[in-house]
Amino acid sequence: MLQKKRCVAMLLAGGQGSRLYNLTEKTAKPAVPFGGKYRIIDFTLSNCVNSGIDTVGVLTQYQPYVLNEYIGSGQPWDLDRTYGGVKILPPYQRATGAAWYTGTANAIYQNLDFIERYDPDYVLILSGDHIYKMDYSEMLKYHIEKGADCTIAVIEVPLDEASRFGIMNTYEDGSIYQFEEKPAKPKSTKASMGIYIFGKEVLKKYLEEDEADEKSSNDFGKNVIPRMLKNGAKMFAYPFSGYWKDVGTVKSLWEANMDLIGQKPALDLRTPKQRILSRNSTRPPHFIGSEARVENSLVTEGCEVYGTVINSVLFGGVKIDAGAVVRDSVVFEESEIGAGSVIEYSMLDCRVRVGENCRVGENAASGKGIALLGAGLVLPDKTVIGGGVMTSVLPKEDK
Amino acid sequence: MSVTGIIFSNIHDRNLPELTRLRTMASVPFGCRYRFIDFTLSNMVNSGVTSVGIITQTNYQSLSDHIGTGKDWDLATRAGGVKLISPNITAFANDNVRSHISSRLESLKSATVYISRRKEDLIVLSDCDVICNIDLGDMIAFHKKTGADITLATKKMKLTPDLAVKNVIINKDGDGRVNDLLIYPFDVSGEHSVSLNIMVLEREKLLNIVNDASAHGYTSFNSDVLLRNVHSYKIMAYEYEGYFACVSSLSEYFSCSLELLDPEVRNALFGIKNRPIYTKIRNSPPTRYTDAATVSNSLFADGCLIEGHVENSIIFRGVTIGKGAVVKDSIIMQDSVISAGAQINCSVLDKNVVVKEGVRLSGHSTLPFYVPKNTIV
């Protein structure tokens, strides 16, 4: 016996995230580790739960194994529900044929049956690659008050950065009259956060129209939203203020990690409100040795720090040997830094072994960018990896 | 494996009156993020014992909050899982019942319904305060191989008279068969095998023992069951070689806690492959250190904010250490706040303690200063 759900969330998690280079070689972007003990998708999943949404479809396509395993039954987020909960929705074969998800709109279109099972009044469309805390129930309230067909969450961005975003031009009452994707001369600073609420019937109608249009690339931003505006649908921009960050690039992912530290972090995870839930490891508390120095950093369960850690984020089970220095860096799970090695302005994926007296990366001032070491890479003693080098294999020796 | 676990959660409450005033011995916080019972529960789960009954008597609110549905130990299952067995005191019982029910035998009597309904053949009985990482699967295999009626886990320990008087010494012959028990002996010291208060026996056997004890008015498992029958039952000793923390007073709680700063001790408890120690998940963020933090030789749980100086200490989840505060040789439990400039030395601060700016607290390594839960100093 199926019960009706008021609002069902659909979380787009199929993107490859190619600008994260080797971090997404074997992992979908939403499953990329973040902030010491999280994965990117934890933020949207936790937002759903904290907003009272208990039915979430996660649309996967690219390298889904790690993501599927991570989400599992949904138990860490209380999404292992008798009815509803979190469901993984990969592309599938049907009687009339089989197709990959060709775009964000097509992914939802292919799963309209899933949505219909819960007979929701509203559908919330999310993307799994942003870091933010948001109460979607406030946005839904706004959507209902405005009597909107579609509500798009927007955030104020600096004018000089506005041309990197999809910009919503609105009237005083918040209604949208124009959408411009990456405009050269932005008319407003309201950037789309990629969060949409639709009335279910409206969504269905426009997805079916979009699907019938052979010229469409089946994308919400490029096709569905412009079509709705053209047809005069009631569209509103929901203003969100607070921390929000697209972590689509190595640099922005690094920056978002750094936003968690400092005297007053841009994103404070320690607030009791809107707790971020994640799948927990069973590691013991972390140990800081007698000669260690730890400043302005995040350290979590299972870490053993005998060296120096400054302005950095350490994930679970990381070991920093005596005399090693980690500065301005992010070190993923189970990586080990050997004695005397110096890691600067770098990101190390899981299970990287850095031998003794190695050098990885150069400081940000060098202008060479962030060094990125792929998962499981083993650096023999005295290896030097220059600033900005992104690699999953050992560099060839120059002789 | 067809084994049920039974854990006594209120046993030895009187050893740690400070810490058990508002909680069971089972739910005494230990090691930054654990409770005593986590070790016993994890040992059971890691050995495939997936139906566990926890016998409670008094003060078990914190315990039931900690265990919840049992899902953090993977014990939220339909077949078995974890059950709290609350005291079975009828409306007509007089007050004397309450004082009688503190022994293992009395506890088991109140749990006979649970035990008799289990389908498993074997029972492993354990106290809640056995801080060790023991392979119970191996102990059960030993029990089956030797054909014992009862198998006791023992550990060789160097005893002082203070420690001996709180332990049961197990003497055995060359084959490992127990031939004598010295129960809480006075004036014994030196190396002896002591009981870890973990035993394995058949479920039917246990029910017979409990029924017989009840009919004869016996109350002590050690003296009335084991010692009385030491020659008629085949009682075998299973020697455990790993780390065991015997916490029977506040100063032992203090010293055993600080022992965790030794990497070998940590490794023996937490570093054994495929034998992790589980605990309640609290979803705390990682611990944040600021520019002003200076820390050395300390263990930290998640969710802390460290702005001061911490040395040789155990810091639980969600603790705040303010700027200029100095914490040395101390144990600071969950969500306590040490304000700027405060100084804490050789102290045990229970949960939710607030130490205001500039306050100084100090005990001694042999006599730690204890601050009760929710105190504002």
Interface residues (C-beta under 8 A of the other chain):
Chain A: G35 G36 K37 Q75 P76 L260 I261 G262 Q263 P265 L269 R270 R275 I276 L277 S278 N280 T282 R283 P284 P285 H286 F287 I288 G289 S290 E291 A292 R293 V294 E295 N296 S297 L298 V299 T300 E301 E304 V313 L314
Chain B: G31 C32 R33 K71 L261 P263 R266 L269 F270 P276 I277 Y278 T279 I281 N283 P285 P286 T287 R288 Y289 T290 D291 A293 T294 V295 S296 N297 S298 L299 F300 A301 D302 G303 L305 V310
